[in-house]
Amino acid sequence: MYWVPEHDGVQGNEIANKLATGGSVLKFVGPELSFRVSRQNIKRKVKHWVDNQHLAMWHGPSSN
């Protein structure tokens, strides 16, 4: 996954934009999602993962 500028003519991005726009006007159908994990814990886990990804990219490929 990588970032592309908005409306840059990238075909996949244009398709995703149309799908997202169409989906955003639909009414949600189904039960509310329920997580047995607090938002604080989710945020902590995501931050930990992002920090690890950042360090891995900063240090480059490991020499195993």
Secondary structure, DSSP 8 states (H G I E B T S, - for coil): -----TTS--HHHHHHHHHHHHHHTS---S-----SS-HHHHHHHHHHHHHHHHHHHHH-S---
